[in-house]
Amino acid sequence: MEAAVSIKIAAQVEKLNAHLLACGLKRTRQRDLIATLFFQEEGHVSIEELCTKVRKLDARISVATVYRTMRLLAQSGLVHSRNFVGGHTRYEVAGEHHDHLICTRCGSIVEFEDKQIETLQAAVAGRHGFFILSHKMEIYGLCKDCRLHQHSGEPAGLRSPIPAKS
């Protein structure tokens, strides 16, 4: 299994390097290291988290180099940047479409897919004569753990789950 993961990561790094070549940019050891470490991660990674990991292996790599490399990864289509609550950008490997549940207290992010939601979004767009090119859904609230540890009850105006229509 680890060999398959390593091959997949190497393939992603090679795709980045093909993008660099097409843009007239050079392949560098620093870019390869940053990309490799990023593709080893799961979930949504911040620049700060990635910098911490990169600097454990090479303290000379600057934050600016990590930012530029992540921008190149996003431009190549291998990575999506996501701006969640609080203005913090996180990065995830591009892949199958999914949506997000984001806890406003602890920052946890849960990815989910729901065919009914996708069908409903397409129907709403169709009723308005709208052709969807892409979309993202982010639902903000409190995760199960934060709700269990909540002392003051629900914030005013929030109800979950949404009651069914009668």
Helices and strands as residue ranges (DSSP letters): H 2-22, H 29-40, E 45-46, H 47-57, H 63-76, E 79-84, G 85-87, E 88-93, E 99-103, E 109-112, H 115-127, E 138-141, H 144-148
